[in-house]
Amino acid sequence: MNVLALVLVLLVALLHLAFCILEMLLWEHPLGRRVFGHSSGRARQTRVLAANQGLYNGFLAIGLLWGLLPGSPGQPVLLFFLCCVLLAGIFGAFTASRKILWLQAFPAAISLVAVLLSG
């Protein structure tokens, strides 16, 4: 895999790790509320849902990092997890916020193309 593809996948993984931390640990914290635009009450009411969503984002990040490790199956793993991220981003854009298309789906799509082109 070329350096560009590696860096792009790493960025997507780090982005999902950040989502995981925000949703699981900082959802009710002022930073988490500001990032997601929730009031204190709304954050309190939705914290369990956010933690669950954060866990899934953590799985996506770990899967991408696993695909980058030497000795891992590599490209098939990366293609699977990038497709998962892309589909989740498209679904999120239609059901939650258009912002998700640019923050999640677009980086995944670019990374997916880079991995495919790198052979």
C-alpha positions, -999 to +999 in steps of 0.1 A: +000+000+000+013+034-009+020+061+017-010+083+007-034+054+012-018+046+045-021+082+058-057+085+046-068+053+063-049+064+095-068+097+094-101+080+091-092+057+119-082+086+142-114+105+133-135+075+144-114+071+175-122+108+183-159+101+176-157+072+200-142+093+228-166+122+222-197+099+222-186+075+250-168+098+274-175+134+266-212+133+255-224+153+286-192+173+289-194+209+276-170+200+247-192+171+237-224+191+239-208+219+219-195+195+191-229+179+188-251+209+195-270+194+225-283+210+256-274+195+290-308+179+293-307+164+258-272+150+264-284+134+296-314+118+279-294+104+250-262+094+267-268+057+265-275+059+228-244+080+223-223+056+242-236+027+220-228+047+189-194+056+202-186+019+208-194+012+171-172+040+160-144+025+182-149-008+164-145+009+131-113+026+142-099-006+156-107-025+124-090+001+103-059+001+125-059-037+124-059-036+086-028-014+087-008-037+110+020-058+094+009-094+091-028-085+090-049-095+060-044-058+049-064-046+019-095-069+024-098-057+060-094-021+050-119-023+022-145-039+045-141-013+072-139+016+049-171+004+032-187+002+066-176+037+074-189+050+040-223+033+044-226+045+080-218+081+068-243+080+040-270+066+063-261+092+090-263+120+064-298+110+054-311+103+089-293+126+113-273+155+097-259+163+063-226+172+080-219+135+085-216+131+047-186+154+048-171+144+081-175+106+078-185+094+043-163+117+022-130+108+040-139+072+038-147+074+001-114+091-006-095+065+015-113+037-002-103+049-037-067+054-025-066+018-011-081+004-043-056+023-065-026+013-043-033-024-053 
